[in-house]
Amino acid sequence: MKLVVTGAAGFLGWHLRCRLHATTEHSVVAISRDSWGELAAAVADCDAVIHLAGINRADDDELRAGNAALAQDVADAMVAAGRPIRVVYANSIQAGNDSPYGDGKQHAAEILSAAAAATGGSAVDVRLPNLFGEHGRPGYNSFVATFVAAAIAGDNPDIADREITLQHVQNAAQALIEALDTDESVVSPAGTATSVLAVWSHLQRFHATYVPSGDLPELADDLELDLFNTYRAALFPAHYPIAFTPRSDQRGRLVETVRNHGSGGQTFVSMTVPGVTRGEHYHLRKIERFVVLEGEAVIELRKMFTDEVLSFPVGGEAPAAIDMPTMWSHNITNTGDSILTTLFWTDSLFDPDHPDTIPEPVRPVGQEQR
């Protein structure tokens, strides 16, 4: 299926593109603010549109009119295509709540539904709760991103506690993908009930456990795992590598490489000959740690849909860990002249039916190699 994704450079757009790449064979045309003029041509021969582009922070008039105007551009492109097209709209649970934002989102949904009906297509209104996740912008995308930045900076924000329903942005992306095939016209994906203060408490615990020593905190459920992945994404790359303190005596040396305050996980060790690269993949949720025990290596990472490659020289003489952020392709190359021994740890046992290991080269095609 050929999909047009609007708002593709935004928070939800980036996560949706990662999930589409990882779990489907769909062809994606990414439309962002910089390429908005290409919208009509892209819609002309697509099978479906997933409309994410919107305005979240603005004055009241712009919130009302701006979201409707973006939807109208999509509707005009659908009508100009002159054939049935499915449109999936990333709406909000705030739609129709009489706020400027809610009014704008509701009007946008009505515009898209009318365009689909006029052309014999179909529209699905996906009403998303409060989203959070990796690489959210503090003060913009989510209070969780704001709290993460405060926890890392050692700040103590004033918190007015209240109950709230949260949804990790990857779950929202999955709901949008499933909406391509649903018979429903309105979908309301469920989130997880928590509270504002509970989120802050989790983040403080993560920071107190993880930063001083690289210990992995206990993660009791999916919400805590998603919050931890969100938190450690904000630490990357400044916090890494995580240096360990070897303990030596007349018998030799001991290095504690994984201290997990929860339970579970899987550890394995690889021996790699000089010049060979391992990895070249990314994960959607899995926590994965690399520690070189003997030899010399370079670990490389690249955030999905970007070009910059980050490199970390590591070696067995000073063991240190890199914990791979989710949705960053990564590899490790033996750059020495002897066998490279590397310890790998993941937070979950490998499941061949759900491996969460998606092939993707770190260096884009054509980029100069080392």
Disulfide bonds with the S-S distance in Angstrom:
none
